[in-house]
Amino acid sequence: MDRADRGASIEICYEVYSPDGTQPRIRYTIASTTLVMVDAATGRPVRISDELRERFAPYVEQPVVFAKRG
């Protein structure tokens, strides 16, 4: 992702499974949540810092692809 693409939001994609030890293991859902950083005083979006993006880096994978997304 180049610097121009970096804004105030970050997309978190995840899967929810049955509890550990459950057999067979069942995937209940695949989801995506967009987080937007805001200034608490003004309510306006704030760019996500490079430091925070680096903290997320170990968890970055390909985004979830949904069959239908409006």
C-alpha positions in Angstrom: 0.0 0.0 0.0 1.6 3.3 -0.9 1.5 6.4 1.3 -1.3 8.0 -0.8 -3.7 5.1 0.1 -3.3 5.5 3.8 -6.2 7.3 5.4 -8.2 7.3 8.6 -9.7 3.8 8.2 -8.4 0.3 8.3 -10.4 -2.9 7.4 -10.3 -5.8 9.8 -11.3 -9.2 8.3 -11.9 -12.2 10.5 -13.5 -15.6 10.9 -15.5 -16.9 13.9 -15.2 -20.6 14.7 -16.6 -23.0 17.3 -14.8 -23.1 20.6 -11.3 -24.8 20.7 -11.6 -28.6 21.1 -15.0 -28.8 19.4 -15.1 -31.6 16.8 -15.7 -31.1 14.0 -14.5 -27.5 14.1 -17.2 -25.3 12.6 -16.7 -21.9 10.9 -19.8 -19.8 11.9 -19.0 -16.6 9.9 -16.6 -14.6 7.8 -16.8 -10.9 8.5 -15.2 -7.6 7.8 -15.2 -4.4 10.0 -14.0 -1.0 8.9 -12.5 1.0 11.8 -12.2 4.7 11.4 -9.9 6.7 13.7 -11.4 10.0 14.9 -10.3 12.9 17.0 -12.3 12.6 20.3 -12.6 16.4 20.6 -13.8 17.2 17.1 -15.3 13.9 15.9 -13.3 14.4 12.6 -11.3 11.5 11.0 -7.6 11.3 11.8 -5.0 9.6 9.6 -3.8 6.3 11.1 -0.1 6.7 12.1 2.6 4.7 10.4 3.4 3.3 13.9 -0.1 1.9 14.4 -0.1 0.4 10.9 3.3 -1.3 11.7 1.7 -2.8 14.8 -1.0 -4.4 12.6 1.6 -5.6 10.0 2.1 -9.1 11.5 -1.6 -9.8 11.1 -2.0 -8.5 7.5 -3.2 -11.1 5.0 -5.3 -11.0 1.8 -8.7 -9.3 2.5 -11.9 -11.4 2.7 -13.7 -11.5 -0.7 -17.5 -11.6 -0.3 -19.8 -13.0 -3.1 -22.1 -10.0 -2.8 -21.1 -6.6 -1.5 -23.1 -3.6 -2.2 
